[in-house]
Amino acid sequence: MKDNPIDPELQDLLASVTEHGRNQRRQQKLLAQIDKMEAEEMRLQKKRRPLWWVATTGIAASMLLVLTIKPQQQPLVAHNNTSQPLRIQQTDSMAIKVNTPSSLASSAPSVSAQARVSMTQLPAANGPQTMPESNAELLSEPTDSMIVTTPSSVELFADNLADIPTDITAPTSDRPVIKTVRATLGTESQSTESLRIKNETFAFNLALGPKEEEEMSQNSKFKPLIVNNL
Amino acid sequence: MTSEVFKKMIVTYQPDMQRMAESVLHDPYLSEDAVQEAMIQLWQQRNRLDSERNLRALCVTMAKRRSIDLLRKQRPFQLIDEEALEIPEPTPNNIEERYQKAMKIIERLPSIQQKALLMKYEEEKNTEEITRELNISSTNLYTILSRAYAALREMMKNEK
């Protein structure tokens, strides 16, 4: 097909139409290219997303694990709480085992074993035994834990005192607490029965506050204040 | 810069970029490649374009650099005086004005003549495509175009 001869003006007019059409097509190509690049970026972002999800889920799971486990450990960690569970005393009974000479273990049942049995036989209805904060702090000291006790552990000691050989209960320089308590209670020449009574009184004094304790000590020949000085 | 804003920017400055590329490469198809590469580079840097004051200069400069790169690939042993390649003036509005003027005249033509002219000159379709789409013979198309030229010529004379 041959075009009719076109004058320059008309040719120029049609050329502007052609140029406009070309630019339109080029722009369409470029816009399609932009859409492609945008889609590619989105695809790459979606590919990366699973890694983020795994990381976030992992962190969340570990935090959840920490939060669920931590409350179970709290009673063991919190020594300064005013209400101490009986488990602390069981920990102290380990110190008794350490202080007991190994030669005596064959002849008589160990103090620690008996103490452990006695503590397990405590009435469950009472629930966890509580004690004042000052006594709880004393219990955390390993060397004195055998003697420096809550009322219940003093009773345990009194119950088992008769079975313990004299060389264990004898005051020594490395067991100053034993020495102090014994000196206070005067058990060296007294019977087991009187010791029980005195220990019960001592335990009662421990359970009282400092004010009541002072009043009691004025009317008593025993002086549990020495124990408080520990 | 969002994708939509970027698209608007490209549509606005594409004619200038194309002119710059054609002035360096003297080839419309290579120029299109250069503009496309420049556009990709701009897309990768689009987060920094918001703070750019003169977007047109940036776009045209980018097209110029890509055109020179393409020219160096084609003619590795030819020296290119980059300083001589000045950024052209903004695309003259008279192209758009002329297009609008032409369209005003073309719109006065009968519908079949309008379609045939636009398909031939704006869409740059060949005779076979036009005859197939308009469902006419090539002789018919020749006649339609001849009449359209004559009518346009007459209208332009009358406007003068």
Interface residues (C-beta under 8 A of the other chain):
Chain A: M1 K2 D3 N4 I6 D7 E9 L10 D12 L13 L14 S16 V17 T18 E19 H20 G21 R22 N23 Q24 R26 Q27 K29 L30 L31 Q33 I34 M37 E38
Chain B: S3 F6 K7 I10 V11 Q14 P15 Q18 P28 E32 V35 Q36 M39 I40 W43 I95 E96 R98 Y99 K101 A102 M103 I105 I106 L117 L118 Y121 E122 E123 E124 T127 S138 L141 Y142 L145 S146 Y149 A150 L152 R153 M156
